[in-house]
Amino acid sequence: MADHVLERRVWLPRPRAEVFAFFADARNLALVNSPTGRLRWLTPPPPTLAAGAVIDFSIRAGGLPLPWRVFVREFDPPHRFVDVQVRGPFARWEHRHRFVEGPPSEGTGGPVGTWVEDRVTYRLPLGPLGRLAHALGVERRIAGVFDYRERRLREVLGEGAARRRPPGGGAGRGR
């Protein structure tokens, strides 16, 4: 059965170390997760991610709570980390986060910020039924989750946010 791949890239006007620190605080997941997903912690998240960290939470999809357990397999601050689903709704879920310093447009000058690059490799369970579900809407729903996340990242860590407050500035509840 073939895996699906989602790739996203967003530029944020913040130093790489600052952006990485925002992502390394698992509580910030709630800040960038859609309210319709109703993220709920099943166990308190670690104060900061590290290789070997385990995160237990649930989200709602189609009205049903879906418990997830994620394991941080690789952690290389402030460059990258990889989390993988140990238990949850997917047959496979591997999310690679990469943080690259650079200007907002390649090949041009401008302020240096951070490119947040995501690569999610996933597979739905149930073989042919999973492939059908993917084609009938799961792919769009996953893309929608990342669309929302990008908008929230721009709000929380974008230009306007940089003038208002530091990332996580007291919020301390989400990623």
N, C-alpha and C positions, 0 to 999 in steps of 0.2 A: 504494500500500500504506500502510495506516494505522500511525502510530507508537503505541507504548504509553507510558504515563506512570506512574511510581511516585513518590509523594510521602510523605515521612516527616518527623516533627518530634519532637525529644527535648530536654528541658530538663536542663541540667547546672549544678551549683552552683559555677561558676567564672566569673571575669571573662572577658568576650569576648576580650580580647587574649590571654589564656592559652589559651583553647580554640582560637582561630584558630592560635596558634603550634603547638599540638599537631598540627593538621591540615596546617599548612604544612611540617611535617617528614615527607616522604614515607615515611621509614623506619617511621613509626608505622602505616602501612597493615597491616603484619604483625601488629601488636598487636590489631587489631580485625577481621581477616579470619579466617574459620573455618579451623581446622586441616585440615579435610577438603579445602579448596581448595589446600592446600600451596603458598602463594605462594612464588615463587622469583624473585629479581632476575636479569634477563638482563644488565643493566649496572648499576653502582652508581647509586643514586638521588641526585639533587642534595641538598646539605645543607639547602636550604630551597627551597620552590616559588617560582616567579616566572612572570610572563607569558612564554610561549615555552619554558618547561621541558618536556623530554621525559622520560617515564618508561617503561622497558621491563621487563616482568615476565611471568611465566607463572603460571597457576593450573591446577588440575586439575578437570575436569568429566567425569563418566562414565568416570573412569579415564584420560582423555586430557589431555596437557598442551596448554593453549591460550595461545599467546603473545599479549600485548597491548602495544600502544604507545599511550600517552596523551600528549596535548599540552595544556598549560595555556593556554587561549585568553584567559582574563581573570583578573586577580589584583588585588583591591582590599582590602588589609588594613586593619582587621580585620573587614571587612564581608562579603566574598564572594569566591569564585573559581569558575571553570568549567573543567572538564577534559573533553576530547572524545577518543574513540577514533580514532586514525589508522589502526591496523591491529589486527585482533582478530576475535573470534567473532561480532560483531554487524554488521549492515548499517549501523546507526547507534547511537551511545551518546554522550549528552551529559549530564553530571552537574553540576548547579548546586548549590553549597554556599553557604548563607547563614547568617550569625551575627547574632542579634538579642539585645540585652540586655533583660532583663525579669524579673519575678517568675515563680514556677512556675505560677501560675494567672492568666490575664488578668482584669483588673478587680479584682484583690485586692492587698493588700499582701504583704509577705513579702520574703525575701532576694532580692537581684538576682543573677541568674545569666545564663546564655546559652542561648537557644533555637538549636539546630542544625537547620536546615531543609534538606532534600534534595529535589531534583526531578530525576529521571532520565527522560529521553526516549530510548526505544530502539526498535529494529526488528530483528527476526531476518532472516537471509538466506533465500534460497530460496523467496520468495513464498508460495504456498499451503502448502507443506510447513513453512515457518517459522511460519505462523499456526497450523497444526495442532499443531506442537511446543509453541508457546506455550500453547495451550489444554490440552494433555495433561500439562503439568508444568513447563515452563520458567518460567512466570509465578510458580508456587509456589516454585521454587528461588531465583529472584531475590528474592522477598519473604523467604525464609528467610535469605539472605545479609544482608539489611538488619535482620532480627530479631536475628541473632547480633551484628551490628555494634552495634546499640543496647544490647544487654546488656553487651557489652564496654566501650562508652563509659561506661556507668553504673558499671561496676566500676573502670575506669581513672581516670575523671574525676569520679565521683560523690562523695556525702558521705563515705563511708568512705575513699575514696582521698584525699580532700582532707586528712583527718587523718593519713594514713599517710605520704604523700610527694607531691612536686610531679609534674605530668604529665611523662611521659617520664623520670621520676626515675632515670636511669641505664640504662633499658631500651634506648632509642635504636635499636630494630630495626623498628618497624612504623608504620600510620595508622588 
